[in-house]
Amino acid sequence: WAIPEAIANLTLSIILARTWLGIYGVAIGTLLPGMVTSLILWPRFLFQIVGISFREAFRNVWAPISLCAIPFAHASYVVDIRVPAHNMIAFILQTMALLPIFLVTVGIVFHDKIRRQILPKIRSLLYADVK
């Protein structure tokens, strides 16, 4: 899929850049083939390999993690409106400061899975030397 995506990327970028969009056309020409590959082709292929349906993957993977991203996105928007970053370092520091919001939300949404699957592994690693 990389070769057709690259060809589509180059073709769209040239067409959109030369018509009326300029540098934005290049960005859109890069975005569209990447989105098709990442959101349609790869998921469909992986669902077939793993043996799950789109509905099951959406319900168990995409919806929960998207739900986790909503408070982070909202906080990022509010911070950007109230305290806009004037350089890259400020932007990175703002993002790092807001990252705990995402991590707390992940902890809330995936609480049962973390408790059942991850915590026992951490405990076994921490207490392996004690025995």
mmCIF file of the C-alpha atoms, coordinates in Angstrom:
data_MODEL
# 
_entry.id   MODEL 
# 
loop_
_atom_site.group_PDB 
_atom_site.id 
_atom_site.type_symbol 
_atom_site.label_atom_id 
_atom_site.label_alt_id 
_atom_site.label_comp_id 
_atom_site.label_asym_id 
_atom_site.label_entity_id 
_atom_site.label_seq_id 
_atom_site.pdbx_PDB_ins_code 
_atom_site.Cartn_x 
_atom_site.Cartn_y 
_atom_site.Cartn_z 
_atom_site.occupancy 
_atom_site.B_iso_or_equiv 
_atom_site.pdbx_formal_charge 
_atom_site.auth_seq_id 
_atom_site.auth_comp_id 
_atom_site.auth_asym_id 
_atom_site.auth_atom_id 
_atom_site.pdbx_PDB_model_num 
ATOM 1   C CA . TRP A 1 1   ? 0.000   0.000   0.000  1.00 0.00 ? 1   TRP A CA 1 
ATOM 2   C CA . ALA A 1 2   ? 2.973   2.316   0.420  1.00 0.00 ? 2   ALA A CA 1 
ATOM 3   C CA . ILE A 1 3   ? 3.621   2.711   -3.321 1.00 0.00 ? 3   ILE A CA 1 
ATOM 4   C CA . PRO A 1 4   ? 0.015   3.592   -4.325 1.00 0.00 ? 4   PRO A CA 1 
ATOM 5   C CA . GLU A 1 5   ? -0.210  5.901   -1.304 1.00 0.00 ? 5   GLU A CA 1 
ATOM 6   C CA . ALA A 1 6   ? 3.019   7.658   -2.318 1.00 0.00 ? 6   ALA A CA 1 
ATOM 7   C CA . ILE A 1 7   ? 1.838   8.019   -5.928 1.00 0.00 ? 7   ILE A CA 1 
ATOM 8   C CA . ALA A 1 8   ? -1.529  9.407   -4.793 1.00 0.00 ? 8   ALA A CA 1 
ATOM 9   C CA . ASN A 1 9   ? 0.247   11.710  -2.342 1.00 0.00 ? 9   ASN A CA 1 
ATOM 10  C CA . LEU A 1 10  ? 2.565   13.134  -5.002 1.00 0.00 ? 10  LEU A CA 1 
ATOM 11  C CA . THR A 1 11  ? -0.169  13.435  -7.635 1.00 0.00 ? 11  THR A CA 1 
ATOM 12  C CA . LEU A 1 12  ? -2.665  15.149  -5.334 1.00 0.00 ? 12  LEU A CA 1 
ATOM 13  C CA . SER A 1 13  ? 0.000   17.426  -3.881 1.00 0.00 ? 13  SER A CA 1 
ATOM 14  C CA . ILE A 1 14  ? 1.065   18.616  -7.320 1.00 0.00 ? 14  ILE A CA 1 
ATOM 15  C CA . ILE A 1 15  ? -2.495  19.077  -8.578 1.00 0.00 ? 15  ILE A CA 1 
ATOM 16  C CA . LEU A 1 16  ? -3.747  20.839  -5.458 1.00 0.00 ? 16  LEU A CA 1 
ATOM 17  C CA . ALA A 1 17  ? -0.625  22.992  -5.096 1.00 0.00 ? 17  ALA A CA 1 
ATOM 18  C CA . ARG A 1 18  ? -0.753  24.193  -8.696 1.00 0.00 ? 18  ARG A CA 1 
ATOM 19  C CA . THR A 1 19  ? -4.481  24.888  -8.822 1.00 0.00 ? 19  THR A CA 1 
ATOM 20  C CA . TRP A 1 20  ? -5.394  27.327  -6.071 1.00 0.00 ? 20  TRP A CA 1 
ATOM 21  C CA . LEU A 1 21  ? -4.310  25.960  -2.711 1.00 0.00 ? 21  LEU A CA 1 
ATOM 22  C CA . GLY A 1 22  ? -0.529  26.355  -2.792 1.00 0.00 ? 22  GLY A CA 1 
ATOM 23  C CA . ILE A 1 23  ? 1.202   24.921  0.271  1.00 0.00 ? 23  ILE A CA 1 
ATOM 24  C CA . TYR A 1 24  ? -2.172  23.977  1.756  1.00 0.00 ? 24  TYR A CA 1 
ATOM 25  C CA . GLY A 1 25  ? -2.765  21.824  -1.312 1.00 0.00 ? 25  GLY A CA 1 
ATOM 26  C CA . VAL A 1 26  ? 0.438   19.951  -0.579 1.00 0.00 ? 26  VAL A CA 1 
ATOM 27  C CA . ALA A 1 27  ? -0.738  19.373  2.985  1.00 0.00 ? 27  ALA A CA 1 
ATOM 28  C CA . ILE A 1 28  ? -4.161  18.164  1.835  1.00 0.00 ? 28  ILE A CA 1 
ATOM 29  C CA . GLY A 1 29  ? -2.571  16.025  -0.886 1.00 0.00 ? 29  GLY A CA 1 
ATOM 30  C CA . THR A 1 30  ? -0.464  14.360  1.797  1.00 0.00 ? 30  THR A CA 1 
ATOM 31  C CA . LEU A 1 31  ? -3.307  14.047  4.286  1.00 0.00 ? 31  LEU A CA 1 
ATOM 32  C CA . LEU A 1 32  ? -5.928  12.338  2.123  1.00 0.00 ? 32  LEU A CA 1 
ATOM 33  C CA . PRO A 1 33  ? -3.996  9.246   0.927  1.00 0.00 ? 33  PRO A CA 1 
ATOM 34  C CA . GLY A 1 34  ? -2.591  8.777   4.432  1.00 0.00 ? 34  GLY A CA 1 
ATOM 35  C CA . MET A 1 35  ? -6.062  8.909   5.945  1.00 0.00 ? 35  MET A CA 1 
ATOM 36  C CA . VAL A 1 36  ? -7.438  6.379   3.462  1.00 0.00 ? 36  VAL A CA 1 
ATOM 37  C CA . THR A 1 37  ? -4.574  4.008   4.231  1.00 0.00 ? 37  THR A CA 1 
ATOM 38  C CA . SER A 1 38  ? -4.645  4.515   7.994  1.00 0.00 ? 38  SER A CA 1 
ATOM 39  C CA . LEU A 1 39  ? -8.398  4.638   8.545  1.00 0.00 ? 39  LEU A CA 1 
ATOM 40  C CA . ILE A 1 40  ? -9.707  2.211   5.915  1.00 0.00 ? 40  ILE A CA 1 
ATOM 41  C CA . LEU A 1 41  ? -7.105  -0.158  4.457  1.00 0.00 ? 41  LEU A CA 1 
ATOM 42  C CA . TRP A 1 42  ? -4.964  -1.014  7.491  1.00 0.00 ? 42  TRP A CA 1 
ATOM 43  C CA . PRO A 1 43  ? -7.855  -1.485  9.943  1.00 0.00 ? 43  PRO A CA 1 
ATOM 44  C CA . ARG A 1 44  ? -9.752  -3.716  7.528  1.00 0.00 ? 44  ARG A CA 1 
ATOM 45  C CA . PHE A 1 45  ? -6.633  -5.824  6.927  1.00 0.00 ? 45  PHE A CA 1 
ATOM 46  C CA . LEU A 1 46  ? -5.833  -6.083  10.644 1.00 0.00 ? 46  LEU A CA 1 
ATOM 47  C CA . PHE A 1 47  ? -9.430  -6.964  11.563 1.00 0.00 ? 47  PHE A CA 1 
ATOM 48  C CA . GLN A 1 48  ? -9.260  -9.872  9.129  1.00 0.00 ? 48  GLN A CA 1 
ATOM 49  C CA . ILE A 1 49  ? -5.940  -11.074 10.582 1.00 0.00 ? 49  ILE A CA 1 
ATOM 50  C CA . VAL A 1 50  ? -7.101  -10.814 14.189 1.00 0.00 ? 50  VAL A CA 1 
ATOM 51  C CA . GLY A 1 51  ? -10.558 -12.133 13.379 1.00 0.00 ? 51  GLY A CA 1 
ATOM 52  C CA . ILE A 1 52  ? -12.722 -9.396  14.818 1.00 0.00 ? 52  ILE A CA 1 
ATOM 53  C CA . SER A 1 53  ? -15.450 -7.298  13.251 1.00 0.00 ? 53  SER A CA 1 
ATOM 54  C CA . PHE A 1 54  ? -15.340 -3.566  12.727 1.00 0.00 ? 54  PHE A CA 1 
ATOM 55  C CA . ARG A 1 55  ? -18.143 -3.137  15.262 1.00 0.00 ? 55  ARG A CA 1 
ATOM 56  C CA . GLU A 1 56  ? -16.222 -5.070  17.909 1.00 0.00 ? 56  GLU A CA 1 
ATOM 57  C CA . ALA A 1 57  ? -13.011 -3.104  17.253 1.00 0.00 ? 57  ALA A CA 1 
ATOM 58  C CA . PHE A 1 58  ? -14.891 0.178   17.361 1.00 0.00 ? 58  PHE A CA 1 
ATOM 59  C CA . ARG A 1 59  ? -16.670 -0.714  20.611 1.00 0.00 ? 59  ARG A CA 1 
ATOM 60  C CA . ASN A 1 60  ? -13.590 -2.104  22.386 1.00 0.00 ? 60  ASN A CA 1 
ATOM 61  C CA . VAL A 1 61  ? -10.759 0.033   20.983 1.00 0.00 ? 61  VAL A CA 1 
ATOM 62  C CA . TRP A 1 62  ? -11.634 3.201   19.086 1.00 0.00 ? 62  TRP A CA 1 
ATOM 63  C CA . ALA A 1 63  ? -14.608 4.425   21.095 1.00 0.00 ? 63  ALA A CA 1 
ATOM 64  C CA . PRO A 1 64  ? -12.972 4.126   24.544 1.00 0.00 ? 64  PRO A CA 1 
ATOM 65  C CA . ILE A 1 65  ? -9.702  5.750   23.504 1.00 0.00 ? 65  ILE A CA 1 
ATOM 66  C CA . SER A 1 66  ? -11.575 8.499   21.654 1.00 0.00 ? 66  SER A CA 1 
ATOM 67  C CA . LEU A 1 67  ? -13.611 9.067   24.797 1.00 0.00 ? 67  LEU A CA 1 
ATOM 68  C CA . CYS A 1 68  ? -10.345 9.430   26.710 1.00 0.00 ? 68  CYS A CA 1 
ATOM 69  C CA . ALA A 1 69  ? -9.121  12.062  24.265 1.00 0.00 ? 69  ALA A CA 1 
ATOM 70  C CA . ILE A 1 70  ? -12.152 14.358  24.619 1.00 0.00 ? 70  ILE A CA 1 
ATOM 71  C CA . PRO A 1 71  ? -11.218 15.951  27.997 1.00 0.00 ? 71  PRO A CA 1 
ATOM 72  C CA . PHE A 1 72  ? -7.594  16.353  26.846 1.00 0.00 ? 72  PHE A CA 1 
ATOM 73  C CA . ALA A 1 73  ? -8.702  17.980  23.576 1.00 0.00 ? 73  ALA A CA 1 
ATOM 74  C CA . HIS A 1 74  ? -11.081 20.292  25.431 1.00 0.00 ? 74  HIS A CA 1 
ATOM 75  C CA . ALA A 1 75  ? -8.403  21.328  27.938 1.00 0.00 ? 75  ALA A CA 1 
ATOM 76  C CA . SER A 1 76  ? -5.925  21.880  25.084 1.00 0.00 ? 76  SER A CA 1 
ATOM 77  C CA . TYR A 1 77  ? -8.426  24.103  23.304 1.00 0.00 ? 77  TYR A CA 1 
ATOM 78  C CA . VAL A 1 78  ? -9.134  26.164  26.434 1.00 0.00 ? 78  VAL A CA 1 
ATOM 79  C CA . VAL A 1 79  ? -5.423  26.586  27.162 1.00 0.00 ? 79  VAL A CA 1 
ATOM 80  C CA . ASP A 1 80  ? -4.770  27.593  23.555 1.00 0.00 ? 80  ASP A CA 1 
ATOM 81  C CA . ILE A 1 81  ? -7.498  30.240  23.736 1.00 0.00 ? 81  ILE A CA 1 
ATOM 82  C CA . ARG A 1 82  ? -6.461  31.648  27.118 1.00 0.00 ? 82  ARG A CA 1 
ATOM 83  C CA . VAL A 1 83  ? -2.666  31.222  26.943 1.00 0.00 ? 83  VAL A CA 1 
ATOM 84  C CA . PRO A 1 84  ? -1.612  30.809  23.300 1.00 0.00 ? 84  PRO A CA 1 
ATOM 85  C CA . ALA A 1 85  ? 1.819   29.306  22.772 1.00 0.00 ? 85  ALA A CA 1 
ATOM 86  C CA . HIS A 1 86  ? 4.093   31.738  20.950 1.00 0.00 ? 86  HIS A CA 1 
ATOM 87  C CA . ASN A 1 87  ? 6.838   29.224  20.223 1.00 0.00 ? 87  ASN A CA 1 
ATOM 88  C CA . MET A 1 88  ? 7.408   25.480  20.017 1.00 0.00 ? 88  MET A CA 1 
ATOM 89  C CA . ILE A 1 89  ? 8.880   25.146  23.507 1.00 0.00 ? 89  ILE A CA 1 
ATOM 90  C CA . ALA A 1 90  ? 5.799   26.754  25.072 1.00 0.00 ? 90  ALA A CA 1 
ATOM 91  C CA . PHE A 1 91  ? 3.553   24.469  23.023 1.00 0.00 ? 91  PHE A CA 1 
ATOM 92  C CA . ILE A 1 92  ? 5.464   21.353  24.133 1.00 0.00 ? 92  ILE A CA 1 
ATOM 93  C CA . LEU A 1 93  ? 5.386   22.462  27.779 1.00 0.00 ? 93  LEU A CA 1 
ATOM 94  C CA . GLN A 1 94  ? 1.640   23.135  27.608 1.00 0.00 ? 94  GLN A CA 1 
ATOM 95  C CA . THR A 1 95  ? 1.029   19.732  26.068 1.00 0.00 ? 95  THR A CA 1 
ATOM 96  C CA . MET A 1 96  ? 3.160   18.005  28.702 1.00 0.00 ? 96  MET A CA 1 
ATOM 97  C CA . ALA A 1 97  ? 1.323   19.877  31.463 1.00 0.00 ? 97  ALA A CA 1 
ATOM 98  C CA . LEU A 1 98  ? -2.037  18.712  30.099 1.00 0.00 ? 98  LEU A CA 1 
ATOM 99  C CA . LEU A 1 99  ? -0.990  15.102  29.460 1.00 0.00 ? 99  LEU A CA 1 
ATOM 100 C CA . PRO A 1 100 ? -2.013  13.933  32.964 1.00 0.00 ? 100 PRO A CA 1 
ATOM 101 C CA . ILE A 1 101 ? -5.620  14.726  32.006 1.00 0.00 ? 101 ILE A CA 1 
ATOM 102 C CA . PHE A 1 102 ? -5.401  12.105  29.265 1.00 0.00 ? 102 PHE A CA 1 
ATOM 103 C CA . LEU A 1 103 ? -3.663  9.592   31.544 1.00 0.00 ? 103 LEU A CA 1 
ATOM 104 C CA . VAL A 1 104 ? -6.253  10.011  34.311 1.00 0.00 ? 104 VAL A CA 1 
ATOM 105 C CA . THR A 1 105 ? -9.059  9.571   31.800 1.00 0.00 ? 105 THR A CA 1 
ATOM 106 C CA . VAL A 1 106 ? -7.397  6.410   30.446 1.00 0.00 ? 106 VAL A CA 1 
ATOM 107 C CA . GLY A 1 107 ? -7.164  5.152   34.020 1.00 0.00 ? 107 GLY A CA 1 
ATOM 108 C CA . ILE A 1 108 ? -10.869 5.810   34.582 1.00 0.00 ? 108 ILE A CA 1 
ATOM 109 C CA . VAL A 1 109 ? -12.107 4.331   31.301 1.00 0.00 ? 109 VAL A CA 1 
ATOM 110 C CA . PHE A 1 110 ? -9.838  1.276   31.388 1.00 0.00 ? 110 PHE A CA 1 
ATOM 111 C CA . HIS A 1 111 ? -9.877  0.787   35.177 1.00 0.00 ? 111 HIS A CA 1 
ATOM 112 C CA . ASP A 1 112 ? -11.041 -2.849  35.100 1.00 0.00 ? 112 ASP A CA 1 
ATOM 113 C CA . LYS A 1 113 ? -8.603  -3.882  32.382 1.00 0.00 ? 113 LYS A CA 1 
ATOM 114 C CA . ILE A 1 114 ? -5.712  -2.166  34.138 1.00 0.00 ? 114 ILE A CA 1 
ATOM 115 C CA . ARG A 1 115 ? -6.589  -3.848  37.425 1.00 0.00 ? 115 ARG A CA 1 
ATOM 116 C CA . ARG A 1 116 ? -6.987  -7.315  35.876 1.00 0.00 ? 116 ARG A CA 1 
ATOM 117 C CA . GLN A 1 117 ? -4.204  -7.350  33.282 1.00 0.00 ? 117 GLN A CA 1 
ATOM 118 C CA . ILE A 1 118 ? -1.530  -4.759  33.998 1.00 0.00 ? 118 ILE A CA 1 
ATOM 119 C CA . LEU A 1 119 ? -1.305  -4.543  37.793 1.00 0.00 ? 119 LEU A CA 1 
ATOM 120 C CA . PRO A 1 120 ? -0.593  -8.276  38.293 1.00 0.00 ? 120 PRO A CA 1 
ATOM 121 C CA . LYS A 1 121 ? 2.295   -8.038  35.822 1.00 0.00 ? 121 LYS A CA 1 
ATOM 122 C CA . ILE A 1 122 ? 3.709   -4.989  37.582 1.00 0.00 ? 122 ILE A CA 1 
ATOM 123 C CA . ARG A 1 123 ? 3.405   -6.720  40.951 1.00 0.00 ? 123 ARG A CA 1 
ATOM 124 C CA . SER A 1 124 ? 5.164   -9.828  39.645 1.00 0.00 ? 124 SER A CA 1 
ATOM 125 C CA . LEU A 1 125 ? 8.019   -7.674  38.341 1.00 0.00 ? 125 LEU A CA 1 
ATOM 126 C CA . LEU A 1 126 ? 8.340   -5.713  41.579 1.00 0.00 ? 126 LEU A CA 1 
ATOM 127 C CA . TYR A 1 127 ? 8.132   -8.695  43.915 1.00 0.00 ? 127 TYR A CA 1 
ATOM 128 C CA . ALA A 1 128 ? 10.052  -11.223 41.803 1.00 0.00 ? 128 ALA A CA 1 
ATOM 129 C CA . ASP A 1 129 ? 13.276  -10.549 43.697 1.00 0.00 ? 129 ASP A CA 1 
ATOM 130 C CA . VAL A 1 130 ? 11.634  -10.668 47.130 1.00 0.00 ? 130 VAL A CA 1 
ATOM 131 C CA . LYS A 1 131 ? 10.823  -14.376 46.998 1.00 0.00 ? 131 LYS A CA 1 
# 
